[in-house]
Amino acid sequence: MSTNASSADPLAALGALPGVADSVDSVRKAVDRVYGHRVMRRRSNEITSEAALRGARGSAALSGADWALEEVRRRTDFGSEPEARTVGAALRLTAEAGQLLSIWRQSPLRVLARLHLVAVGRAGDDDAVGRPRLPGETVDEPLINAPLPDVAEMTGRLDGLAELIIAGTEAPALVTAAVVHGELLALRPFGSCNGLVARAAERIVLVGSGLDPKSICPAEVGHAEQGRAAYVAAFEAYLTGTPEGLGAWIAHCGRAVELGVRESTAVCEALQRGAA
């Protein structure tokens, strides 16, 4: 998405794309329903914790570590091999995202740097960790094979996205979250873990916007449930920059949130039955 649109609020303008208003309305109704569940009145912390676990599992699956939920739940060693490191990174990111909400609107680039540092899981031994890539540096990103923007384009678009977030927008939370997610996938500003970081940033927007303040609607679950092929197809539509392509990506992200809602609703129902 170009952030040089003539509109003072280009994100809000995306809300008028065909089908986007319907997606926004459908997501809002779904979120309202799960927040109205009777279990949420007394056990919301349990739903939040479970949503974080399931969201991390979904994000890791999209990055090539498609583990069963119970395997993610029982494992304690996440540093022994590549898939385990991916799952560990996703778990750390979901835990960290909630600590960065107050910083996001003031310094989104600082938050992205922190997310990358957390995802990689080490500090001080690699000067590429926590900073955007430099000319000549490569990117290791599972699943996403789209052409990589050069550093000048990446830096300009990343700065433009940050400016839009800091300035604020009247765009629905779903639209903003989808654009943040899509831009980070398109730009791949870091040498690794860009997909994990992009999905964590999407979570931050959905929670920080007030759409999902308790973080119980894990979009990562929905992205994984729709499948890697559908995720890539929707992202490639986003890359076209056309109204139809942008609308398709936003709708895909909306469906992901709705599937995340369905997952948490099932958790609520299980708790209500005393089975979880």
SULFENGI-V345482 format. One record per helix or strand of 3 or more residues. SS is the DSSP state (2 for helix, 1 for strand). FROM is the first residue (numbers start at 0). LEN is the number of residues. If there is no record, write none. Layout:
SS & FROM & LEN
SS & FROM & LEN
This chain:
2 & 9 & 7
2 & 19 & 16
2 & 39 & 23
2 & 68 & 6
2 & 81 & 16
2 & 100 & 4
2 & 107 & 13
2 & 150 & 17
2 & 172 & 15
2 & 193 & 15
2 & 218 & 8
2 & 227 & 13
2 & 242 & 31
